[in-house]
Amino acid sequence: MRPRVVLVSLLAVVVTAAALTVVVSALPRDVDGHPPEVAADPGSATPEPAPVAPSSSPTPLPAGEQAELATRVRGAVDEVTGGGGELGLAVFDRLTESTVATIAGDEWFYSASVSKLLIAVDLLLDQPEVDEAARQNVRRMLTDSHDGVASALWAAGGGREIVQDMTERIGLRDTSVPSRPDEWEMTRISAQDVVRIYEFIEHQLPEPSRDLIVEALAATPERAADGFAQRFGIADALPGTEWAVKQGWMRAANSLVLHSTGLVGADERYVVVLLTHLPGRTSFETGRAAVTAGVAALAGSLD
């Protein structure tokens, strides 16, 4: 029986070899008779890394462009007034934490109604919750720029002590008290210090107090409590742009004092401060037009 087993085994080997020959022969051949190369599965290839898009993050304005912007602002104001007067400018980008433009940023100007910001901050600083009386007073003082309310809060807060306390708490560098104790409007401020006040409001006040001040400034009407047309500067020069402003106006020391200050843009991105002591011969109408022209020169840089 053993020879038969060997024969069967050999037969199986022959059959298997023949089958393999048939399978190999059935494979497609190229013109040289060689089996073609098989392409790799596209799904198995290592993917190429996607190109990295250039960063779209905002960057600070170069120094040269800052200087050009400041020159345009100065020129726009002078074109309306005929020249003369003093100008203080500070524009700060809160997103990039950088200066956009500045002119005499540390020089002092009489505050006029801009000092009402200090009165409001002093009133609200240590109040985690704002009572209704304080809310109404702040709205009337800031939204309507009501001098009577400002004078009452000034006296209640200690008068010049408000300026002294706020200078220390906020870290103001160029601000000083008025010579006469009851004249809050004669407080001396600088453009850079006003930027610091707005930054303090945004970052240091309790949220209810911060919201109260910003909302009051954003609701500034065309006419103030004394009838003055207060929508000039920021409020007039930047149509379609969100703003929250505190303006200032008066005649003092043989000058027309006109200021436009505030938060500008989506999420209050910019702090814009334009302070002016214009020649005493300047009318309020011309002064408003000059300050508006100065702010308008900034428009393309406040995107």
Secondary structure, DSSP 8 states (H G I E B T S, - for coil): -HHHHHHHHHHHHHHHHHHHHHHHHHS---TTS--------GGGS-----------------HHHHHHHHHHHHHHHHHHHTS-SEEEEEEEETTTTEEEEEESTT-EEE-GGGGHHHHHHHHHTT-SS--HHHHHHHHHHHTS--HHHHHHHHHHTTTHHHHHHHHHHHT-SS-B--SSTT-GGG-EEEHHHHHHHHHHHHHHS-HHHHHHHHHHHHT--SB-TTS-B---THHHHSTT--EEEEEEEEEETTEEEEEEEEEESGGG-EEEEEEEEEETT--HHHHHHHHHHHHHTTGGG--
